[in-house]
């Protein structure tokens, strides 16, 4: 994505002590599938390596505009496969 940096770059360039990144709030979060959202979490964790990372979207979002399945998929990916209904 033009104008965005990769998680790997952010971790290597600025991580003191952690970064908050990993989810594309303009695309995959809103329009992607749960599998695509889980894949973004896995990719961010892989790029971060041993460095601390908080998995989060790149900016604010309206939760009423998001598929709940995507939020659950992100939560599941962050918690090793365990997620429950959010509401």
LINCORKA-V920765 format. One line per field, one symbol per residue. ss: DSSP state (H for helix, E for strand, C for the rest). psi: psi as a letter, one per 40 degrees, with the letter a starting at -180 (. if undefined). burial: I if it has 16 or more other ideal C-beta (glycine too) atoms within 10 Angstrom, else O. Layout:
ss: ???
psi: ???
burial: ???
//
This chain:
ss: CCCCCCHHHHHHHHCCCEEEEEECCCCHHHHCCHHHHHHHHHHHHHHHCCCEEEEEECCCCCHHHCCHHHHHHHHHHHCCCCCCCCC
psi: hheiiidddddddeggeiihadhgeecdddeiidddddddddddddddbeiihhhiieaiihdeeihdddddddddddefehiihd.
burial: OOOOOOIOOIIOOOIOOOIOIIIIOOOIIOOIOIOOIIOIIOOIOOIIOOIOIOIOIIOOOOOOOIOOOIIIIIIIIIOOOOIOOOO
//
